[in-house]
Amino acid sequence: MAKCGPECEETLREIERFLDHEVDEVIRARVERHLSGCGDCTDKATFRVHLKALIQAKCAEHEVPDGLRDRLRTLLAAVDTGLDQG
């Protein structure tokens, strides 16, 4: 396996947003270009796709209490705000 370099690190920083279709066209094209030539990053992206699908399937089996849903939204918003500032 090749050692991950700066391009891999940059791609992996964006991979979650890329998989969720939350990146602009420039980032999308850069990530797609990198994934087309990097088997290690492609494997990591594929793993994340399968993990997201598994979590979504398992979470769909149970009803989430509204209080928990609201707390999670609040926590995620706080984390997102912290990331934007950092």
Phi, psi and omega in degrees: 000139179285149177287137178292136178246190182302323180293321177296314181300317179296317179298314182292333175293329183262354192298319181297313179295323177299312181295332179269008179059042182246020179245158178283175184297324181295311179293318179303313181295319180295315180295315179299318179298316180295315181297329181292341181241003184232103181297323180297313180291324177297317177299318179294320178294318179298317177302315181295323177300313180294320179297315178300318180296318179296314179298316180298317180295316181291322180289332180289342182284342186233145176277131180265129178300142182303320180300318179293317179301316180295318179297319179296317178299318179296314179296317180295322177296321179294318178295315180299317179296319178297322179292322179295327182276336185271000000 
